[in-house]
Amino acid sequence: MIGKPISRVDGPEKVTGQAKYAAEFNVPDLTYGVVVSSTITKGTITRIDTSKALALDGVLEVFTHKNRPKTAWFDMSYKDQDSPPGSPFRPLHNDQVKYNGQPIALVVAETFEVARYAATLVEIDYDPEPCETDLLKHLHEARDPKSGVANLFKPLPPKPRGDSAAAYANAPVSMSARYIHGMQHHNPMEMFATTVEYGRNGHLTIYDKTQGATNSQLYVTQAFNLSFDQVRVISPYVGGGFGSGLRPQYQLFLAVMAARALERSVRVSLTRQQMWSFGHRPATVQNIRLAANADGTLAAVEHEAIAETSQFEDYTETVVNWTGKLYDCANSTLSYKVKSLDMYSPLDMRAPGGVTGVHAIECAIDELAYNAGIDPLDFRFKNYSEKDWTEKDKPFSSKELRACFTQGAERFGWSNRTPEPRSMRRGHTLIGWGMATGIWDANQVPARAEAVLTVNGKLRVSSATADIGTGTYTIMTQIAAELLGMPLENVIFRLGDTDMPLAPIQGGSWTAATVGSAVKVTCEALAKKLFKLARKMPGSPLASADFTDVFFANSHIRLRRDPSVAVPLQAIVDQNGGRAISETGTSLPNMLKQKDYSRSAHAAAFVEVEVDEDFGTVVVTRAVSAVAAGRILNPKTARSQIIGGMVWGISSALQEESVMDHRYGRYMNQNLAEYHIPVCADVRDLDVIFVEEVDDIVNPLGVKGVGEVGLVAMPAAIANAVFHATGKRIHDLPIQLDRLL
């Protein structure tokens, strides 16, 4: 089953409406909470009058900083699995406003309609203070970020090596540019919501929109001083996350707070506008200087990034390290700094730091290649790196990027490109061809799983992971089905419930490797247990066999030398007194095996654009992504992930940006009408190639995640294609038509 293009096993439930999301679980005695958001960016709340709201029939309570129940004292109690260093935001903690849109009250009523109306009646006075939200005005104040345990997968830049300034000054070919990446917000289709069912003895069953049920459980138990057996979090379906659900959002805190105070079940749902009131991809400014020798060999690399963060947490991204992973230059200086501003902490957003940093370096490499008179693809072959100098010159566990270049270029037809800008036309339209490299980490973290051969002979496997639309349900079903030789229809994979074995948040493209390895370990352990039971059955044909002598197929254990000799799995259950047979297993990264290698997935994107010479409009007419990501568990769902990343690349390059009025610190396009993203008409011919890659170091399955590597190369490839079409280097994203007129 592994490696086959199986359709999503959860597809029928989603398209028929049977799949339930956080705001769709109907529980007894349910009440509704509506959040009141601040209208200033910084200052003090001087008055909150809730009397008019409380006077309405059906309103149960209005919670503010004045009457909220007591919760945990210390910052540590509000941290979660994805917290950056600093003091996490505490909803309704005091009278201080730290950012625009901050939740400052929660109205709870018997019906949603009454709660929504009552929220408009809450009167608030402020003593506003001047706010600072413009990164560009404060670049000179940037500083080194605080380090912390949370930065385990966000390493800060390594120390410089060589003398990049001298090498740059003495090199015959060079380039220098500044790149600006605007703010972006995740905006998944499903908005954030939490339904809390208040049960006997104060037990809480929480239906939360999250990318990690265990993370939400951890946050709730810590913040409200509860034990783990008092809190169960369920999240079987997530209507898109893209990183927004990695951290618990404030509606979770407010819903739990209200439910405990009222001893009633409570649902709190955020509006589309309130989806702008928490984490985002931070605006980032990058300065790059590159130099090359006459033959095109890189002589100097300098890459500096400055990003925004909040006043209360030091959120960081890995922005500049990708340059060191892609290009091994003897004279390299990488730098990353942050500037605290009056906004909510940024938050991991699909390929955090990667899509930002790779855009800048891959556009800079393209420009340097032009200055050197070398084809951009040939320039990358010339400077191909076999080692990762950001990790002490470790070799890659596997790297088939050369094959990505070769196969992608052939499929795209790169050899037919004429190198001069503005040299290719289609009628009155300028044609541009561009390419770029992509890279993303291939990590694995600990996870657990349970496998049960049920009384009716079916296999039920579970882990408290999530499926944010990536196909987790499907690939885990495939892994389990193959290892125990069962048809897909007899395998059930369950997830998103803290009553299941522990799993980490779903992010970083590590779920297939992490949870997949746990499923593999667990199913292998169950297979051995079943074999032992089969040997002990009266008259067993496997009594004298060893485990290496058998294999699992068609719901039987069969002898390799004679597959007709077999024991049905159902017979083993029957012999076990009709009781289910289970096994729980844990998968840990093999640090001893992995420590000497850098582990990454790689990609190459080739893009064609059409640019209208009169109007400056850009259309991506076709693109090819060649991806090396180890073993592909399911080509169908994996292709879907890459296509999704390519579409997001179009969005990032040409359309997507959260626009803020810095006079007020307020976002101006808090809706899907003005926050521009691609529609079907913007998405043309997208092609995906999976390059064969074998890696027995990265994890037991040999897989690398594909959720992010398909995105990182696309914005740069599009920007490079726009240059080839127009002769204009647009360094800032998104590339808007006024810059091309």
N, C-alpha and C positions, 0 to 999 in steps of 0.2 A: 504493500500500500504506500510506503514511503516513496516519494518521487513522482507519484501519479497526480494528474490535474483534477483532483476530486472537487466537486462543487461544495459550497459551504453547507455543512450539516445544520447550521442554525438559520440558513436562508429561508426555509418555509415559514418558520415562526415569525421572522421579521416581515416578510412580504404579506403575510395574512393578518398581521396586527396582534398576534398572540404574545409576542415578546413584550415584556413589561419593563418600563424604565422607572427611575426613581420617583417621579411625580404621578405614576399611574397605579401604585399599589393602594388599593382601597382597604383601609383598616377601620375597625369599629370606633365610634365616638371621636371621629376626626375633626380637628379644628384647623384653622388656616392662618398662617402668619405672612404679613407683608412688610417688607423692609422700607424704612424711611431713610433716604440718602442725604448726605450733606450737600449743600449748594455752594460752599466755599472750599478752598483748597487748604488753607492753613489758618488756625486761630483757635478761639475758645468759645464754647457754647455758654452763653450767659443766661438763657432762659429756654425752657421747654414747657409748653402748656399743652397737656394732653386731655384737658377736661372735656373739650368738644367731642373728641374721639371716644372717650369713655362713656359719654352720655348716650351714644347710639345703642339701640337694642341689638344685642348679639355680640357686642365687643366685650371680650373677657379681660383683657389687660393690654396696657401699652408699656413695654419694657424700654427703659432708657438707662443711662449710666447712674441715675439717681436711685433706681429701685431694682436693678438687676440682682439676681441671687449671687451669693458668694461662690467663687470658684478658686482654683489653685492660685497660690501666691507667686510662684517663681517662673521666670522665663522658660526654664527647662521643661516645665509641664505643658508648654504650648508648642514645643518643637515636634516635628514629624520626620519621617524618613527622608524627606527632600529639603529640609530646612537649611538655609545658608547661615553663616555666622551672624550673630546679632540678637535682637530682641523681637520675637515674632509678634505680629499684630494681634491685639486682643479686642474683639468686638465689644462695644459699650463699656470699655474699661474705665474711662474718665471723661472729662469735659473737653479734651483736646482733639482738634481736628487735624489729621496728618496728611490727608489727601482728598481730592475732589471725588465725591461719590461715596465717601466712607459711610458705612451703616451707623446711624446714630439713634435709631429707635426701631422697635418691632411691634407692630399692631397685630394682636391675635383675636380672631372672632370666630363665630360659629360657621360662617360662610366666607368664601373667598371674596365675594362681591362686597360684603360689608367691610371686611378687613381692608380691601383696596380703597374704598371710599373713605373709611376712617383715617387711613394714612394721610390723606390730603388735608385733614383737619388738624393735624398736629402742628402747632405753631412754634417756631424756633427763632431765637435771636442769637446773633454771633458778635464776637469782637474779632474781626478779621485781622490777619497780619499779612505783610507782603510775602508772596510765594516765589520760589525759584524752580522752574521746570525745564528751562532751556539748556540742554547740554552744551550747545555750541557757544553759549556765552560764558561757560565756566570751565572750559577745557584746561585753562591754566591752573585750576584748583584740583585737578585730578590727583589721586593718591594711590598707593599700593593697597589692594584689598586685604582685609583680615583673612587669615587662613583658618581652617577648621576641619573637623572630621567629615563634615558634609561635602567637602571638596575632594573626596576620594576619587571620584570619577570626573573631576574638573581640575586637572593639574594646572598650576600656574606655570608661566614660561620658565624654561631652564636658563641657567646663567649663559651670558654671551660667550662665544668662542671666536678665536682669531681677532682680527682688527677690521671690522666691517667698514668703519669710516675711511680708513686709509685705502682699503681695497676698492671702495666705491670711487674715491677721488682719482685713483690711478688707472681705472678700467677704461677701455676705449668705447664701450657701449653701456648706456645706463638709461634709467627712467626714474621718475619720481611723481607720486600722485597722492591725493587725499581721497578717500572713499567714505561716503556717508550712507548709513543704512537707517532708515526711519523706523519708528515704533510700529509693531504689528500686534494684533490681538487674535487669539485662537478662534473664537466664534464657532464652535461645533454646532451642529444642528440642534442637539438636545441642550437646552439651557440648564444651569445648575439648580438642583432641587434636592431636598431631603425630606423624607417621610419618616417620622419617629412614632412607632407604636409603643405606647406606655402600657406595660403589662403588670402582672402580679408581683408584689414586693419591689416595685420600681424597676423591674427588668425592662431593658430597652431593646427593641428590635428596630434597627435603623436601615431604611432603604435609601442609599446614598448614590449620587452621581460621583463616581470616583474611579481612578485608575489603580486603586489598591484598597480593597476592603480592610485589610489588616492595618493599613496606615490610618484610615479613619477610626478604626477601633482603638488603636494606640493613642491617637489624639484625644478622643472622647474620654477614655479612662483616665488619662493624665490630667486633663483640664478640669474634670468634674470629680476627681478623687474616687473613681469607681474601680471595682475589680473587673478582670476580663470576663468572668462568667456572668456579669451583670449586663454586658453589652454584646449584642450580635449585630454585625453589619452585613447586609446582603446587597449585591450589585451584579446581577446576572447579565445585564446588557448595558452598554454605554453607547449613547448616540454621538460618538465622536469625542475625542479628548485632545489629541495633538499636544499633550503635555499639560493642559489646563487642569486636569484632574489629578496630577501627581501630588499636589498638596491639598489638604482639606480646605475648602473655601468657607467663608464666614456663615453661609446659610446653615451649615452643619452645626456649628456652635450654637447659633440662635435657636434652631429647632429643638436641639437637645435641652438647652437652657429653659425654653418655654414649656416643654413637655414635663420636665421635672418640677418646675414651679407650679404648674397648673394641675399636674397629675392627670394629664389628658394627652391623647395622641395629637401630634402637630405636624403640619406640612408647611415648609417654607420653600417657595419657588422664586427664582430671580427673573427679572424681565430681561429682554434683549439689551436694553440700555445699561442695566446693571452688570452685564457681562463685561463691560469696560471698567468695572470698579475693583478689579484685582489684577493679578499678574499678566504680563505681556512680554513680547520679545523686545529687549531694550534697544533704544536708539544707540548707535555705535559709530564712532569716528575712527578711521584707520589711516595711518600714514605709512606708505611703503616706498622704499628706495631699493632698487635692484641694479646690479651691474654685471656685465659679462665680458669675458675675453673675446678676442676677435673670432675665435672658432665657435663661439656660442656657449662656452662653459660658464656656468654661474661663478662670479668672482665675489659678490657681496650680496647679502640679504639683510634688510632691516625692515621689520614689520612691527608697528606700534598700534595698539588699539586702546581706545578710551570709551567706556560704556557707562550708562547711567545706572544708579541703584537708588534705593529708598533711603530715608533718613534713619531707619531703624534696623535694616539688615544689609549685609554686604553680599548681594547676589553677584555671582561671577559666572562667566562662560569661558569655555576653552575656544578662544578665537584665533590666536596667533600660532599656537602649537602645530596646527595642521600644516603650516608652511614648512616647519622642520621635519615633519613626517613625510612630506611630498618631495622636498628638495634638500639634499645633503650638501650643503655649502660650507666650506671651511671657515668662512668669515660671516657669521650670522649673529644678529642681535634681535631678540624677540622681547616685546614689552607689552604688559597689560595693566591698565589702571581703571579706577572707577571714580565717579563723582556722585555724591549723595544729593538727591533732589527731593522736592516735596511731592512725592508720588508713591503709589504702592510698590512694593518690591517686584521687580521683574520675575518672570517664571519661565522655566524650561518650555520652549516651543519647538516643535518638530525640528530635529537637528540643531539644538541650541549651540550657538557659537560656530558650528560647522558651516551652516548656510551663509553666515555673516562673513567669517574669515576666509572661506574658500572662494567666495565671490571676489574679494579684494585681491588675493594672491593670484588667482587664475586670470583675472583681467590684467594684472600687472605683468604676469609672465607673457601673456599675449602681446602686450605693448612692447616689452623688451625684445621678444622674438621679431616683431616688425622692425624695430630699430636696428636689430642685428642682420636684417635681411634674410631671415630663416623662417621657413614654414612653421607655424605654431605647433603642429603635431611633431615635426622633426625636432623642434627645440625641446619638447618634452622627452622624446626618446634620448636626446643628447644628455639630458640632465636627470635621467632615470635613477632613482635611489633604491638601493637594496637594503639600506639600514635606516633606522629611526634614531636620529641623533638626539631627539628630545627625550629618549629613554636610553641614554648611555650607549648609543650606537648598536642597539639590539637589532638582529635581523628579524624580518617579518616571519611569522609562523607559516604564512603562504602569501604570495602576492602575484596575481595573474593580470596585473594592470597592463603589461605589454600586450597581452592577448586582447584585453578590452580595447586598447587603442587600435590594434590591427583589425579585429573583427568589426568594431563599430565603424571605422573609417571605410572599410570595404562595403558594408551594408549601406552606408550613407552615400557613398560615391565621392569621398573627399578628394580623390585624385583628379576629379574634373573641375576642381575649384581654381579660379584664376585669382592670384594673390592680391592684386591691386584693389584697394577700396573703390567702390562705385563702378567696378568693372563688369558687374553682372546685373542684367535687367530682364524684366518680363513685361514688355510693353513700356508703360510709363512708370512702372513700379521698380524700385531698387531691390535687388536680391542680395542677401548677405548670408554667408556660411561661417559659423563659429563653433568652437569646441572648447571643452574644459574637462578637468579631472575632478573626480569625487572620491571622498574617503570618509569612513566612519568607523569608530571603535567596534571591536567584536568582543564584548565582555560576557562573562558568566558570573552569577552570584548564587549563593545557596538557596535551595528551595526543597520543599517536601511534596510528596504525592501519596495517594492511597489508591490501591487497585483491589477490587472485590469481584470475585466470580460469584454471581448471585445464585439464588436457589433455582432460578429458571435457566441457568446456563449462560446468562449474559454477562458481559464485562462492564463494570462501572468504575470509572477512574475519576478522581477528583483532586483539585488543588485550589487554594484560595487566590488564584491569580485573576486576571481580568482579560476581557476581550474587547478592545476599543475599536473593533471593526477590522482588525488585521487578519483574522482567520484563526485565532488561537483554538477555538472549539474544534475546528476541522483538523488542523495539523496534529493536535494532541490525540484526537481520535485515530488518525492514521498511524501514529507511532504505536499506540497501544494495540491496534488491530494487527499490525504486522508482527509485533513481538510475541503475541499469543495466538497468532494464526486464526483470527476470527474475522468474519465478514463485518463490514462497517456498520450494517444495520443492527448488529448484536453488541455494539460498543457504545456506551454512553459516557461522554466526558462532561463533568460538571465543574463550575468555577464560581468565583465571586461571592464567597460566603466564608465568614471567619470561623464557622464550625468545621471547615475543611482544613487540611494540612497547610501549614504556613508557606506563603509565597511572597515575594517582594512586589513593590509597585511595578506596573507595566510601563516601562519607558526605556530609553537608551538602546532600543533594538536588541534587548537581551532576553526577551521572554522565550523565544523558540529554543535558544541555547540553554537557558536556565531551567524553565519548567519542563521543556522537552527532555532534558537530561534526567530530571527527577522522575518523570514518567517512565523513561527507559530503565533506570535503576530499579524502580518499584515493580514494573512488569516483569523484569528479569528475575527478581526475587520471588514473585508470585509463581512464575513458570517453574522455578526449582522446587518450590513447595508443592505445586501440583504434581510434578514428576515423582517426588518422594511418596506422595499419597498413592499415585498410580502404581508404583512398584509394590506397595503393600496390599493392593487389592487381591482378593482370592483368585488364583489362577491367572494373575496378570501376565500378559505376553511381554511386559517390560521388566519383569522381576530381575532379570540378570543384566539389564542394560545400564550403561552409565549415561549421565546427562548429555555428554558429547555425542552419544549414539542416536539421539532423537532430535526431532524438530516439531514445531507446532504449525499445523495447517488445517483449514476447514474444521475448526473447533475440535480437533483431535491432537493427541500426542502420537507421533508416528516414528517408526524406526527408519533411519536413513537408508539402511541397506535393503529394506523391504517396506516401503510406505504403506502397503496393505495391512501390515501389522500395526494396529493402532488402538488407543483407548480414548473414547469420547470424553470431553471435559465434563459433560453433564453427568456421566457415570461416576466421575470422581466426586462430584457434589452429592450425588445420591448415596455413595458409599460413606460419605462424611456425615451421614444421618440427615441429609437434606438441608444441612446448614451451609451458609455462605462461607467462602474461603477468602481471606483478605491478607494483604501485606501492605505495610507502610514503609516508604524509603526516603532517604535524603540524598541529594546530589550536592557535592561541594566542588568548587573549582580545584583542579589539580595544580596547585601553586608550584609544586616542585617541577612539574613538567612545563608550566607556562612561564616561569619567572625569567627565563633567558630569551624570551621572544616578545616582540611587539605584535599585537593582534588587531587586524583591521580588515574591513571589506573595502573594495575599490570599485570605481566606475569611471567610465568615459562617456560624456554626452556630446552629441553632434547635433547642431540645430541649424535650420534654415528659417530666415525671416523675410517677410516682404515689408518694405517701408514705403509708404506713399510720399513722394517727394514734395507734394504741395501741402499736405495736411499733417505730415509727421506721424501718422498712425502706424503702429507696428503690429504685425500678425505673425505668430509662429506657425508656419505652414506645415512643417514636419520636423520630427526629432527622433534620434536614435539614442538609446541608453544601453551601453554594454556593461554588464555588472558581473563582478567576481565576488561571490558571497558564499564560498564553500559549497556544501551539499544543499541543494534546493529540495525542501521537503514536499512542496506542492507548487508546481510551476504556475498553476492558475491563480492561487491566492498571492503568490510572490509577485507575479506580473502585475496583479491589481495594485499591490503596494508600490511598485516602481512607477506605474502609470499615475497613481495618485500623487507621488512625489514630483513627477514631471509637471503635472498640472499645477501643483503648488509653486514649482519653479517659475512657471509662466506668471503666476499671480505675484510672486515676490519681485520678479524682474520688471513687470510692466504695470501693475495695478495696485497692489496692496499696501496700505499705509494708514495708521491711525494719526489723524491730524489734530494737534493741540493748539489752542489759543493760549499762548504763554502769558498773556496779560492776566488771565483768570485761572490758569492751570487746568483747563477743562477741555476734554475731547470734543471735537466739533462734528464728528461723523459717527455717532454711536447708534448706527443702524445698518442693516444690510443693503439699504438702497444707496448709501453714500460711502460705505466701506467696500470698495470695489474688489471683487474676486471674479475669476473666470466663470463664464457660463458655457453652455455647450457650443455656442458659435465661436468661442475662442479656442476650442480644443480641436485640433485637426488630426493629422496622421502621426501617431506616437507609436514607436516600435521599441521592443525590449529584447535584448540578447542576454542570456545567462551563460557566461563563460565557464567552462569546466574548471573546477578547482578542488583539489583534495587537501584537507587539513586535518591531521590526526592529533594536533596539539591544542587547538582552540577550545574543544570540548568533546565529550564522548560521541556526539552525533556528527561532529565535523561541520556544523552549520554556523552561519553568520547572519545576523539580522539584516533585513532589507527595508525596514520601515523608514529609514532616514537617508541611506546612501543614494537612493534614487532622486533625492531633492537637491543635495548640496552642489552638484556640478551645473545644474540647469541655469540658475540666474547668470553666472559668469559666461556660460556658452551663449546665452541670448544676448548679453551685453557685447560680447565679442563679435557676434553675428551682426549686430546693429552697427558696430564700427566698420565692419567689412562692407556693409551695404552703403553707409553714408559718409564714411571718413571722419565721423565725430566720435570722440571718446567721451562717453557719459559715465562718470564715475559714481554717481549717486543713484540709489534705488528708492522708489521705482523710477524707471525711465519714462518720463511723461512726454507727451507729444510736443509741448511748448519748447522743450530742449532740442528738438530735432527740426523745428520749422526753419 
